[in-house]
Amino acid sequence: MVESISGYSNLTNCTVSNIFVTGNQTVGGMVGYGSVNECKADSIVVGNDDVGGLAGFLWNTNSENANFASVTGQRYVGGIAGECSNTHLPRAIILEQ
């Protein structure tokens, strides 16, 4: 997992599994804020706002991604991303656990 404290993260061809991620805002199984391309996550992600299986806030992504994570949150919650901008996911896979 990559944590972006004060900036943008860009991941390509990554896999994470069997992790537990918790936070308040912009919480993701791989990144809080950034671009995730051709990646897979199998984890548990818990937060309040902008919570996603791969990214809390997904930006500038145009690829295939897969999420097998359990995602829980209050506002802006999604299997791939809690919120996104400038993003096109032609073949995103989300499987519920």
N, C-alpha and C positions, 0 to 999 in steps of 0.2 A: 504494500500500500504506500502511496505517496501522499504526504500532507503538504498542502500549500498554505503557508501561514500568511504571506503577504503578496501573493501573486498568482500566476496562472501556471497550471501544470498541463503537460502534453504527453499522453501515453499512447503507444502503438504496440500491438501484438503482445498483450499482457494477459496473464491469468492470475486471479487470486482465489483462494478457497479456504474454507474453515476459519474465517475471521469474524470477529464481532466489533463493529464500529458504532460508537455512540457520540453524540454531540448535540448542540443546540440548533445552529443554523448553518446551511450550506454543507450538508453532510453526505458523503458518498462512499460506496464500497471501495473505490479506487482513488478518487480525487474529490475535494470539496468544490473547486471551481476549475474548469479547464476542458480540454479536448481529449476524448477517449476514442481511439480508432482500432477496430478489429480486436476487441478485448472481451474477456469473459470473467464474470464474478459469480461466486457461490459463497455467500456470506450472510450475516445478519446485520442490518443497518437500522439504527434507531436515532431519531432526532425530532425536532419540532417543525422548522420551516426549511424548505428547499432540501428535501431528502430523496435520494435516489439510489438504486442498486449499484450504478456505476459512478454517477456524479451528482452532487447536490445541484450544481448549476453547470449544464453542459453547453459549451460554446464552440462554434466553428468546427463541427464534426460532420463528416459525410462518409459514413462507412457502415459496415455490418458489425453489430455488437450483440452479446448475449448476456442475460442476467438470470441466474437461478437463485437469487438472494431473496430473503425475507425482508421486506421494507416496511417500517412503521413510522408514522409522523402525524402532525396536526394539519399542516397547510403546505400546499405545493409538494405533493408526494407522488413519485412515479417509479415504475419498475426499472426503467433505464435512467431517468433523470427527474429530479423534482421540478426543475425549470430549465428551459433551453432557449437559445437564440442563435440565429445563423446556422441552424443544424438541419440536416437531412439524413434520415435513417431508413434507407431503402429496404433493409432486411434485418430489423431488430427482433430478437427472440427473447420472450419473457416467459418463464415457466414458474408457476406457483408451487411452493413447497407444501 
